[in-house]
Amino acid sequence: MDKYTIQQDLHNIVMEEIPDDMNILPDIHQQVKNTSTPWTRPMLTISRVASIIAIFILVSAGGYALFQRNLVSKDIPQQRITDINETQTLEKVAVTLNWAYGDAHRIALAYSMEYPRLDNFFNYPIVTLKTDDGLELIPDFGGGGGGGGGEPDSAIYSETIMNFDSSIIDGSPDTINLVLTLDFSADAIMSNPSMMPMSGGGGGGGGGSSSNGEDGNTPPATPDVSKIIDRVYIFNFSLPFYEALKVEPEVNTVESNGVSITIDNIRYTPSLTKFDMCYNMPDDEQWGATIQIVTDSVDSPFYSHQQQPIKISDDGRPCVEVSATAAIPDDADKFMIDVLFLSQPLRPLSDELARAEEEYFAELGYSIKIDANPYGYSMDMLNYPDDIDASDADEFVRASLFFKRYEGDWTFTIPLK
């Protein structure tokens, strides 16, 4: 039984009893030797295609309670999640804090709403999360949400996942006390005028569905702010807090296809791994990388980065900090950091380029239709191989679309025991 499991068990017993403007790229270009190397496109296998979390929930009033924990991040170990299920109701709007999870890199939580169709109601609150001593945690790397309203007279349901950066919390406490505030008041609405009025269902952070007006398509009139009923929900709760462990790879530098990649400063939590990655560029331009965390039983979603380097290594290579989510199982004795390829966007977009992409994916068994112009593109999936589902197919294509790639074999093994 490891420390994480002991923390969770003790917590359960207790609960039962009671700088952006910094650009060093010019310096990096001067230090990195220019290398002109041909690029190729990857033939990614289907086993590396990560499934997409289904984030939309459409349920009846009778079945809603059974699905309150349906919207759960798959990059969080399920046994580490703390079920809370506390509901507060104010002026016909019920808000439930469903579950939460905390470690030294992130706090994740899910809340749901249930309410009748109401005039002058915004279903996107101002959300703040603080420690019990007043330290505010900043929302981080998105989330997910979904919901639906059904018939015009039916109740509306939605559920939302949010993530917060917990790296500013000092020390490694076994338990953390938090205060979540969801503010639907007029003052909150006026402080954030970019929020749009919605009288239908939907969740913040990742998407949602709504039904506005009698025909489901007519947008509602702008609410009268003076008639907005102040609703402020405050949840006080405690979580086990899992520390970040410093781990070392078996080999921290791997060279492939003329590119040497070094990974160090690895900080691991059960849901998110951070590390520094240094590599020489194939040419004098900035290349990003697509990364995946892999264990014997889990392949994480693709993580791609296109960011400014944070430092230069002793041998002149640019370094970036990478944060990659993955629910690493408790019994895992190791995990792998797999750098799938270095990449640059193919620009400008054009019909000619779109046709070439369609032909490329057709050879892999995917029939897609792309409409592209210099400002963006849309893609429709028409057909895909029989041995994968629609979400996997969509994820695979979008992870590979409109990028040139510099391939190699860079895999780092990190022992955990």
C-alpha positions, -999 to 999 in steps of 0.1 A, spaced: 0 0 0 17 33 -11 14 67 4 -13 78 -20 -36 49 -11 -30 55 26 -38 92 22 -71 83 5 -81 57 31 -73 80 60 -93 108 43 -123 85 39 -122 75 75 -121 111 86 -150 121 63 -171 93 78 -163 103 113 -165 140 106 66 363 -179 48 363 -213 67 391 -232 101 373 -229 113 361 -262 147 344 -263 142 328 -297 167 351 -315 194 341 -291 185 305 -295 187 308 -333 223 322 -329 233 293 -307 217 264 -325 235 251 -356 213 251 -386 205 217 -399 185 210 -431 169 176 -427 141 162 -448 108 155 -431 83 127 -435 48 121 -424 41 96 -396 22 64 -400 7 64 -365 -9 31 -355 -44 29 -343 -32 17 -309 -18 51 -303 -51 69 -310 -65 81 -277 -103 80 -272 -121 112 -266 -141 117 -234 -178 119 -241 -187 152 -225 -224 156 -233 -250 143 -209 -287 142 -219 -308 125 -192 -343 126 -178 -352 140 -144 -355 105 -130 -322 93 -143 -301 124 -135 -289 114 -101 -276 82 -114 -253 100 -139 -239 127 -117 -204 112 -119 -206 103 -156 -186 134 -165 -152 124 -151 -118 132 -166 -102 100 -178 -68 115 -171 -75 113 -133 -72 79 -115 -108 71 -106 -99 56 -72 -83 89 -62 -115 110 -68 -134 122 -38 -172 121 -42 -188 151 -26 -224 153 -40 -234 184 -20 -264 203 -34 -275 238 -27 -307 253 -42 -313 290 -45 -344 304 -63 -352 273 -83 -316 267 -94 -299 236 -78 -261 234 -80 -243 202 -70 -206 199 -63 -202 163 -76 -166 153 -71 -131 168 -68 -94 157 -70 -62 174 -58 -25 170 -63 5 193 -64 -1 201 -101 -38 205 -104 -72 206 -87 -100 191 -108 -137 193 -99 -171 188 -114 -203 207 -107 -238 202 -121 -268 224 -124 -305 216 -126 -331 243 -132 -363 252 -150 -363 275 -180 -359 310 -165 -358 345 -179 -329 367 -169 -306 338 -159 -270 333 -170 -259 297 -167 -222 306 -168 -212 317 -133 -180 334 -122 -161 305 -106 -134 310 -80 -115 284 -60 -95 293 -29 -77 275 -1 -92 281 33 -65 307 41 -75 328 10 -50 317 -17 -68 318 -50 -61 291 -76 -61 300 -113 -81 280 -138 -58 259 -159 -58 240 -193 -95 239 -199 -121 214 -189 -153 200 -202 -190 204 -200 -223 194 -215 -260 193 -210 -293 196 -226 -328 210 -222 -350 186 -241 -386 198 -246 -393 235 -241 -411 229 -207 -386 204 -194 -359 210 -168 -324 219 -179 -294 199 -168 -257 205 -173 -224 194 -158 -190 210 -160 -154 200 -152 -129 226 -143 -91 224 -136 -71 248 -115 -33 252 -111 -23 241 -76 15 246 -80 14 277 -59 4 258 -28 34 255 -5 46 223 10 30 188 7 0 187 30 -18 153 33 -52 172 31 -62 205 16 -92 226 26 -109 245 -3 -137 270 -9 -155 269 -42 -177 299 -51 -201 300 -81 -215 335 -84 -245 341 -107 -252 376 -93 -258 407 -114 -225 422 -101 -207 391 -113 -224 392 -147 -216 429 -151 -180 423 -142 -176 399 -171 -197 414 -200 -182 389 -224 -205 362 -210 -235 356 -233 -270 351 -221 -282 315 -223 -316 303 -214 -309 267 -224 -287 239 -212 -250 238 -215 -218 235 -196 -188 258 -194 -153 250 -202 -157 224 -229 -189 228 -248 -226 223 -244 -260 223 -261 -287 248 -257 -323 253 -266 -333 289 -267 -367 302 -276 -398 283 -287 -382 268 -318 -349 259 -301 -330 282 -324 -342 317 -316 -317 334 -293 -332 350 -261 -335 387 -256 -307 402 -236 -318 399 -199 -326 429 -179 -297 430 -154 -319 448 -129 -341 417 -127 -313 391 -123 -317 373 -90 -285 371 -70 -275 335 -66 -241 328 -49 -232 292 -40 -203 285 -16 -190 250 -11 -164 242 17 -147 208 12 -115 189 19 -94 166 -3 -65 143 -1 -35 161 -16 -10 141 -35 25 154 -36 47 157 -67 74 131 -68 108 137 -85 116 108 -107 145 100 -131 144 83 -165 166 53 -171 183 73 -199 177 110 -201 190 117 -236 179 98 -268 192 106 -303 172 96 -334 172 108 -370 199 133 -362 180 150 -333 191 146 -297 163 151 -271 170 153 -234 143 150 -207 150 160 -171 134 176 -140 105 152 -141 78 158 -115 51 132 -113 17 131 -98 -11 105 -104 -28 128 -130 -2 151 -145 35 149 -153 57 179 -158 92 179 -172 118 199 -191 126 189 -226 156 201 -246 163 194 -282 181 208 -312 160 221 -340 160 206 -375 164 241 -390 165 277 -378 128 278 -372 109 268 -340 95 233 -340 69 219 -316 66 183 -304 37 159 -300 41 138 -268 22 109 -253 24 93 -218 22 55 -221 20 27 -195 12 -10 -200 -25 -3 -197 -29 34 -206 -22 56 -235 -28 93 -228 -42 117 -253 -17 134 -276 -1 165 -261 13 190 -285 32 221 -277 42 252 -297 57 275 -271 86 298 -264 116 280 -249 122 287 -212 159 283 -212 190 272 -232 208 240 -222 245 240 -215 251 226 -250 230 253 -267 197 235 -272 164 252 -265 143 238 -236 106 239 -230 85 229 -200 59 202 -208 28 194 -188 12 161 -199 -20 147 -184 -23 109 -178 -40 87 -152 -11 65 -144 -24 34 -126 -15 28 -89 2 -5 -97 23 8 -126 60 2 -120 70 26 -148 57 49 -175 71 60 -208 73 95 -223 70 90 -260 80 119 -283 60 109 -314 74 136 -337 85 172 -341 61 193 -361 54 226 -378 21 238 -391 16 236 -429 7 272 -440 -9 288 -458 -39 266 -460 -53 261 -495 -76 239 -516 -45 222 -531 -32 214 -497 -66 201 -485 -68 178 -515 -34 164 -507 -44 158 -471 -76 140 -483 -55 117 -505 -31 110 -477 -57 99 -452 -76 80 -479 -45 57 -482 -49 51 -444 -85 41 -447 -101 75 -438 -125 93 -461 -126 130 -451 -138 162 -468 -119 194 -460 -129 229 -469 -99 252 -464 -89 288 -470 -60 309 -458 -79 317 -425 -88 282 -414 -106 249 -423 -134 226 -416 -133 188 -418 -161 162 -421 -154 126 -414 -172 105 -440 -158 70 -433 -131 54 -412 -117 19 -405 -142 -6 -390 -120 -15 -360 -122 19 -343 -150 42 -333 -159 77 -345 -143 96 -317 -110 77 -321 -110 83 -358 -117 120 -354 -89 124 -328 -64 106 -350 -71 127 -381 -71 160 -363 -39 152 -345 -22 146 -379 -39 172 -401 -20 201 -417 14 194 -401 47 186 -415 66 162 -393 101 153 -384 100 117 -373 122 98 -349 121 72 -322 124 91 -289 111 70 -259 121 76 -223 113 50 -196 107 63 -161 107 37 -133 83 43 -104 94 16 -80 
